[in-house]
Amino acid sequence: MPVIQVEAQVPTAELLKAVGQLSQPDLEQFVSQVIALRAKRNAPSLPRVESELLLKINEGVPPDIQKRYNELIAKRQAEILTPGEYEELLRLTQQVEKLEVRRVEYLAELARLRGTSLTALMENLGIRPPAYA
């Protein structure tokens, strides 16, 4: 793209006149960049801390752990859980509960940053408390 020299403070009319000097391909590229700039300014954006908290909140239980946990729960409900599987279920339950506690801590921190209650935040994000809560 060619460089056009302009002074630091340019009235809009002068800027438009300078842009008018661009070739058609350069003008199209410039217009695309201006539209992108406008979209960036108008787009809602979250502060970095909130974005990071939302990513952590949405991590969830790793799929392999969730799958095995569900399998062991099903075996327990069918009353075919072995003593070894029972011990594994206890370990996985503690692991899942720790992950859920961290998730609630992240939610509470986000609620604090937004100046709202945890309940209101969860409702706003469409997060429902677990059925057993």
BELDAHU-V809200 format. One record per residue. N is the residue number from 0. RES is the residue in one letter. OMEGA is omega in degrees with one decimal (* if undefined). Layout:
n={N:N}
res={RES:RES}
omega={OMEGA:OMEGA}
This chain:
n={0:1:2:3:4:5:6:7:8:9:10:11:12:13:14:15:16:17:18:19:20:21:22:23:24:25:26:27:28:29:30:31:32:33:34:35:36:37:38:39:40:41:42:43:44:45:46:47:48:49:50:51:52:53:54:55:56:57:58:59:60:61:62:63:64:65:66:67:68:69:70:71:72:73:74:75:76:77:78:79:80:81:82:83:84:85:86:87:88:89:90:91:92:93:94:95:96:97:98:99:100:101:102:103:104:105:106:107:108:109:110:111:112:113:114:115:116:117:118:119:120:121:122:123:124:125:126:127:128:129:130:131:132}
res={M:P:V:I:Q:V:E:A:Q:V:P:T:A:E:L:L:K:A:V:G:Q:L:S:Q:P:D:L:E:Q:F:V:S:Q:V:I:A:L:R:A:K:R:N:A:P:S:L:P:R:V:E:S:E:L:L:L:K:I:N:E:G:V:P:P:D:I:Q:K:R:Y:N:E:L:I:A:K:R:Q:A:E:I:L:T:P:G:E:Y:E:E:L:L:R:L:T:Q:Q:V:E:K:L:E:V:R:R:V:E:Y:L:A:E:L:A:R:L:R:G:T:S:L:T:A:L:M:E:N:L:G:I:R:P:P:A:Y:A}
omega={179.9:179.6:177.4:-179.4:175.6:176.7:-176.6:179.5:-175.7:175.1:-177.1:-179.7:178.7:178.1:178.3:177.9:178.5:179.5:178.6:180.0:-177.9:173.7:-177.8:179.0:179.0:178.1:179.3:178.3:179.6:179.9:177.5:179.7:178.0:178.3:177.8:178.1:179.0:179.7:179.8:179.7:-177.0:-176.4:175.8:178.2:179.7:172.1:-176.6:-177.9:179.3:178.5:-179.9:178.0:179.2:176.8:179.4:179.7:-175.6:-179.8:-179.5:178.9:177.7:-174.2:-178.8:178.3:179.9:-179.8:-179.3:178.2:178.8:178.3:-178.7:176.0:179.3:178.2:178.4:179.7:178.2:179.5:177.6:-178.5:178.2:177.0:177.5:178.2:177.1:177.7:177.9:178.9:177.7:178.6:-180.0:178.8:177.5:-179.6:-179.8:179.6:177.2:178.7:179.7:176.6:177.7:179.6:178.8:176.3:177.4:177.6:-179.8:178.2:178.3:178.0:178.8:179.9:-178.4:178.9:-178.8:178.4:177.8:179.5:-179.8:178.8:-179.2:178.3:179.8:-179.3:-179.3:179.9:178.9:176.1:179.6:-177.2:-177.9:-177.4:*}
